[in-house]
Amino acid sequence: MAEPPSGADAGVPGDNSVAPANDRAKEDRVRERAYLIWVDEGGPQGRELDHWLRAKWEIEGGPKP
């Protein structure tokens, strides 16, 4: 009987199902910040991408305007 495949193949390029813990933690911080931005703006509809990009910029840094 053959052994079941091990988890060693889970990290092959193109497989986004397994992300390093660092990336997941950063994404969680971006998600929480985007939510807080949304709340601060009164919960407008249709601005999800704006909030996500602003939060990502704030968390990851970027050139100062």
N, C-alpha and C positions, 0 to 999 in steps of 0.2 A: 504494500500500500504506500502511496506517495505521501510525503509530508505536505501539509497545507503551506501555502506561501507565507513567508515571514513578513514582518512589517518593514524589512529593509528596502523594499521597492516603493514604499509609500512616498518617499521624497523625490521621486523622479521629476525632471523638469516638466512643467506643464500640469502637474498635479497640485491643485490649489487647496486640496482638502486638508493638508497638513502644513500649518504655518508655524514658524518658530515662536516660542513663547513671547519673545521681545516684540514681534510684529503684532501678536494678538493683544498684548498689553497696550501698545501704542494705539491700535485701532479702538480699543475700549475707551481710552482717554479722549480720542477724537470724537467718538460717538457721544460720550457724556458731555463734552464741551459743546458740540453741535446742538444737543438737546437744550442745554442751558441758554445758548444764544437764541434758540427758537422760543423758549419761555420768556426771555427778556424782551423779545420783539412782539410778544402778545400771541404767539402761536399761529402765525400766518400760514396759510396753505400755499403750496407751490414753490416754496423757497428752500426746499430740502438741500438741493445742491449748493446753493449759496452758503447755507449754514455749515454744511460739511466742509466745503473748501476753506471757509474762514477758520473753522476749528482746526483743520489740518495745518493751515498756515501758522496759526498761533502755537500749536503743539510742536510742530517740526521746525519752526522758524523759517525765516525767509528774509529777503532784503527789506530793510526798513524803508517805508514810503517817504 
